[in-house]
Amino acid sequence: MMLTLSQIITAGRQLTLLTGLSLSSLNAFASEHNPQSLDQKLRMKLAHHNITQVIPPPPQPPALVALGRNLFFEKEISGRRNISCSTCHNPLLGSADGQSQSRGQGASGLGPARRQKADEYFQFLPRNTPSLWNRGVNQWTTMFWDGRLGGTPETGFFSPAGADTPQNFSSALAAFTIIPVTPDEEMRGFPGQLDSFGQVNEMSELANDDFVQIWELVTARVTDHDGYNELLADAFPGVPESELDISHIGEAIGAFMSEEFTALNSPFDRYLKGNSKALSKRAKRGALLFYGRANCVNCHSGALQTDLDFHNIAAPQVGTGRGDAAPLDLGRGAITENPADNFKFRTPSLRNIELEAPYFHNGAFAKLPDALRHHLDPQNSLANYDASQIEPELAGMFVNDDDTINTLLSTISPELAISGAPLSKREINQLLAFLSALTDPESLNKLNVVPDKLPSGLTLAD
């Protein structure tokens, strides 16, 4: 075949270029354009960090799941009969609610549209609603942003209820379900407030730490309702109604959440199973950064991308804050009372992270790219933080004085440091592509989870 003069010149230039490259440059060139080499590098990284397939939780008894499904959407278990678990953990909103900080009692509506109701007394819940994805997996042994609840059947369970914490749970997820019914601003209702039918709320005059009394009243709401008789009998055969307590309610809701919110069929899961085509080239390069120079794996370790530990990432101190430190939120430090733990929060799993906006314990970032950039450069992120991206009523609540900023940055977890040069825009996009590959497509449409009606006859929506 005869080459044209132009083709000969072009070939000569390419030969000159290639012969002038160093051996390392040639290797980099080959890696960039050789998919097999890219997979080899990534699989070596995954093996080095012991990233393997996630063992899913065991299948739950269908009758227990059926009861839990109804209770998850049931407003009868809230003091005012106006809020259910699904109000904050909406299956259509990534198992959260799309708000920086959740709105509980005194508000109506769902998701980002939820707002204070007329002139009712209202206060924000102090933190962003965490998702429920994969919480039934065995390694999940602590709950909440500050880890104030957790345990296993072997070690026992701990919670804000202290010695009153029931111990006959099968998992921390089941134990978690019985706590949100107790705070007045969340599900129980404030003193003097009537329920949604204008009737007396028998729980409203109790205190937040009257756990046993609240749990007994919640249980009675369920067991005394004829609509739940058959569901309870099927879920707990042979257990007399008089012996049912809040732990049975929690077990049912936990079984439903474990069954419905296990999400382990993402492109990354399929890659871990051996399908090298499951990830795009961009996602693979993002994974190499994640498990390499960006050092994301320092905290987001394991196959669920969390070490379940607590770290200070210098999150903007925006929103209401929590407890005695408000408007600051000391996170883990408020639980351990150890100043070294101040501003530490549990590492979230990154599974389905695309579905969980806004991000951080207080919903400080509305968009995932901005949350990622904060991890890569917290100092610059804090200096340029835009508080208008959170709930409008909270936008003015931003503690950014020099002392607070200096404390956040001087005590930041060293695990956040990247290796080498800052990531380029292209590399950040590659990381985002990998994070996108952690989304299980079956999680995108959960409309089938919502029951047509509830045994209590209460409405599903406000």
N, C-alpha and C positions, 0 to 999 in steps of 0.2 A: 504494500500500500504506500503510495507516494504522499509525503507530508508537505503541506504548504509552508512557505517561508515563515508565516506568522506562527504556525504550530511549532516549527523548529526553534524559533526564538523563545517562545513560551516554555517549551520543554527545557531549554538550556537554562533559563532563569530559575526554574523550579529545582533543577539539579544543583545549580550553584548555591541556592538557598539551603537545600538539604545538607549539602556537604559542609556548609559553614556552621551548621548547628552542632552544639555539643551533644554528647551522648545522653545527658540528662534531659536536654530539650527534646531529643528524638523520642525518649521514653514518654515524656509528657504529651507529645504530639500523638503518639500511638494510643496512650490511655484515653485521650480526648475523643478519638475516633474509632476505638475498638470496644464495642459493647461487652465483649467477653472479658476484657481486661477490667472494665468498670465493675462488672459483677464480681470478678475475683477479688478486687480490692474491697468492695462493700461486704462480701461474705466473710472475708478475713476480719474486717472491723467488727462485724456482728458477733463472730466467734470470740474475738478478743474480749468483748464486753459481755459475753454470755447472754446474748439476746436470742431467746428461743420462743417457740410458739407458746401462747398463753393457754394454760389449762382452764377450760371453762368451768363454771360452778356446776354442781350436779343438778340434774333435772328436778324440778320441784313438783310435789303432788298436785295434780290438776285441780282437785277440790279446794286445796289451800290457796292456789293461785286465783281461782274463781272468787273466793271470798275476799282475798286481798285486793283484787281488781276493783270490786265494788267499794271497799273501804277506802281505797286510794282516791276515789272521786267523791267520797261521801262527806257532805257538809255536816251531817249529824254529829260527827265526832269533834266539831269545834264548838266552843261555848255558845256562840251566837247563831250557830247553824248557818254560817255564811261563808266559810272557808274550808277547803279540803286540801289534802296533800298536793293535788294536781294544780291548785291555784298558783303555787310557787314552782312546782316541778312539772311543768306543762309538757306532755309528750310531743307537742307540736312545736316547741321552742327549745329543742335540745335538752329536754328534761330539766330545764331551768325556767326563767321567766323574762329574760331579755331586759332586765332593769339593773342599773348600777347597784342600788340597794333596794331590797324588796319592800313592797307596801303590804302590810298585813291588815289588822283591824282598822276600821275607819276609812277604808278604801273600797272601790268596786271596779269591776272590769278585769280583763286578763292581759297578761304580758305587758308590753310597753305602753299599752293604752290604759293600764290601771292607774287610777287617780283617787285623791281624797274625795270622799263622798259628802257633798254638801257641807254642813258645818259640824260633822261628827268629829270627835276627838281622834287625832291621828298622830302617829309618829313612825318614821321609817324603821324598818328592821336594820340593825347596825351593819350588816354585811351583804355581799352579793350571794345569791343562791347558788350553791355548788351543784353540779350535775350529778346524775345517778349512774352514769355509764360504767358498767363492769364492777359495780360496788359489791356484787355477790361473789367475785373471785376471791379465793381463800386468802390471798395476801393482804386484802383490805381489812385491817384489824383496828384502824382508828378512823374516826369521823369528825367532821367539822373542820373549818380552816385552822383552828387552834388545837385540834386533837383532844378536846375535852371529853370525848367519849370513845370507848373502844374495848378491846378484849377478845377472848376466844372462849369456847366452852371449857377448854382445858385450864386456862389461866384465870377465868372469871372475867366479869365485865365491870367497868367503871363508867361513871357518868356524873353530870352535875347533881344527880340525886344522892350521891354518896352512898351511905350504907343502905339506903332504900332502893338501890338499883336492883331490879329483878335479875336473877342469874340463870334462868332456864331458857335462854335464847340459843339459837343455833349459829348465830353470826353477829358481828358488830352491826351489819346492815339492819337486821331485825331489831336490835337494841336501839338503834338510832331513831326508828320510827316513832317511838313513844315520847320523845322529848319535845318536838314542836307543838304538841297540844297543850303544854304547860305555860308558856309565857303569855302574859296578858296582851302584849302588842302583836303577838303572832296569831294564835288560833283560839285562845281562851276568852278574850274580851276584857275590857276595862271595867272597874267597879261601876255599878249603876246602869250599865248598858243592857238593854233588853235584847232578846234574840230577834231574828228576822221576821218573826210572827207577832212581835210585840209582847212576848211572854218573858217571864223572869228567867235570866240565865243563872242557873244554880251554881255555876262555877265562878261567877264574876267576883264574888267577895273573898275568894281565897287568895292567898299570896302565891307568887311564882314558885316558891320552894315548898308549897304544900303538895308535893308530888303524889303521894299515896292517895290523898283525897281526890285530887283531880283525875287520876287514873281510874279510880273506882267509879266516878261519875261518867267518864267516857265509856268505860266498859258497859255500864248500865244502859247508856244510850243505845248501844248495839244489841245487847242481849234481851232488852225489854221490847225490841221492835220485832213485830211478827214477820216482817219482810226478810229478816235475817235468820229465822229459825232453821230453815232447811239448809242454808249455806253453812251455818255454824255446825250443824249436826253432821254434814258431809265432810267438812274440813277436820273436825275433831270427833270422830266416831267413838262412842263409849265414854266421852267426858260429859258429866252432868253440867247443865247450864250454871248451876251454883258454883262450880269449880273453875269456870272460865274467868280469866283476869286479863290485865293489860298485856301480859306477855303473849297471850294467844292472839290478841289483836295485832301486836307487833310482828309476830311470826308470819301471819297471813299477808300483811302489807309487805314485809321483807321478801317473802316468797314471790309475790307478784313482781316487785321491782327487780329481783334477781333474774327472773325468767324473761321479763320484757325489756330490760335495759342492758342486757349483755350484748355487746357489739364487737364481735371478733371476726368480722369478714371484710375487713378493709383491704385495699391493695397491698398494704404492708404485710397483713396477715397472710395473704396469698403468696407473697414473696417469701415469707418465712417458711411456707410449706413447700417451697421449691420452684414456684412459677416465676422465672426470671423476667417474664414479659409483663408481670403485674404492675411494675413500677416504670414510669417514664424515665428517660435519661436524665432529665432535669431533677426529678425526685431522687434518683440514685445519687446524683452529685450533691443534692441537699442533704441526703443521709450521710454521705461521707463527711460533710462539714459538721453535721449534728454530732456524729460519733468521733469527730476529729478536731479540727482547728477551732471551731466555735465552742467546743467544750460543753454543749448542751447536756451531754450524757452525764456530766458531773452530778447533776441533780435529777434530771429526767432519765433515770436509769431503768433497766429492766424492760421487759416487753411491753409494759403498760406506760412506759416513759415517766415513771415517778419512783423516787426512793422512799416515799412516804415519810420523809423527814421534814424538818422545818428550817427555813432559810430566810434571811433578810435580803430582799432584792431591791431595797430602797424604793418601795412602791410609794407613789405620791400620797401624802396624807390628806386625802380628800374625802368629803362626806361627813357624816355625823360623828364618826369615831365610836368607841365602845367602852362602857363601864366608867370607872373613876377617872380614867385618863382622857376621856373625851374632851376636845374633838380629835385627840390622837387615838390610835388603835395599837396597843402594844402586842396584840397577837398572842403568841405562845408565852411571852413573858408574863402576861396577866394570869396565866394558868399555873406556871411553875414558880412565879414570884422571884425569878432569877433575872436580874437586869441584863445578863448576857443573852437572854432569849427575847428581849424586846424587839418588836417589829419583825419577828420571824413568823412565817406562815407555812402551812404544809404545801409541799410541791404538788401541784395538781397533775393528774394524768393528762396526757395530751391526746388521748383517744377522743375522736369526734370534736376536737378543739375548735374546728371551724364553726360548729353549731352553737357554741357557748358564749358568744359575745353578750355583754361586755366582759372584760377580763380583769383579773386580780381580785383580792379579797373584798375590795370595795367597788369593783366595776370601774376602775379608774380609766381604762382604755376602751373605747368603743370599737376599735378595729384591731384585728390580729397583727397586721404589719407594724402598727405602732407599739403594741405590747412586745413584739419581738425586738424592735429597735431599742426599747427601754432595757431589755436584758443585755443587749450588746454594748450599750453606752448609757448607764443609769445617770451619770452626772449631766450629760448633755440633755437627756430626756427630762430630768427634773427642772433644769434651767429653762426649758422651753415648753413646759407642760401647759396644755390648754384645758382649763377646767370646764369649759363650756360643753365638753363632750359627754358629761354625766347628766344625771337627772336634773332638769332645770331648777328645781327647788334646792338642790344641793350645790349648785355651781359656785356659790359664794363661800362655801365651806372648804377652804383650802389652806392648810397650815404650811406655809412655805417660808417662814422666817429663817434667818441664817443658822440659828442654833439647831433647829429641827433638821434642816438640810444637811448640816455638818454631821449631826449624830447619825442620820440615815447612811450617809456615805462612808463615814469612818468605821461603821460597824457592819458594813455590807459583807455578805458571804463571799469569801475568796473564790468559791467555785464559779462565780460568774465571769471571771477573767478569761478572755479568749487568748489563744496562742498565736503570736505573730501579728501581722498587719491587720488593721480593721477590715471587716468584710465589705466587699464592694456591693453596689446595688444589684449586680447580677447574682452574686452569691447569696444575698438576702432573698432574692426571688427563688433561688434554688432551695433554700431552707423552707420557704413558704410552700413550695411544691411538695416537699417531703411531708410537711405538716398536713397538707391536703390529702396526702395518701394514707393518713391515719383515720380517715372518715369511712365508716361502714355505710355503704349506700342504703342498706336496709333501715338505717336510722332516719332517713330523710322524710319518710312519710309514716307517721304513727297514728293516723286518723282511725285505723281499725281498732286501736286500743281503747278508744273512748266508748263506754257502754251507751246504749240507746236510752236507758232509764236506770234509776237507782231504786233499790229495795225500799228506801225511806220515802220515796215519792218526791224528794227535794229536787230542785232543778240543778242541772250540771253547770250552766252559765249564770252569771249575776244578772 
